[in-house]
Amino acid sequence: MRMIKRNKQQSSESSYLRVLAEQARNRRASATSKK
């Protein structure tokens, strides 16, 4: 994986949002499976 230092903050923010979305999706999936 090649990292662009120029857009480091932007890329980190987008990846952070991506992780949050993934966690929310997993949480929703686990909640539905628990039911």
C-alpha angles and dihedrals in degrees: 000000000000117000122207107216092196092065095032096125094044094047092047091051093049092047089048091053089047090054091048091051091048092050091049090049092050091047091052092047093049091047092053091046090050090057 
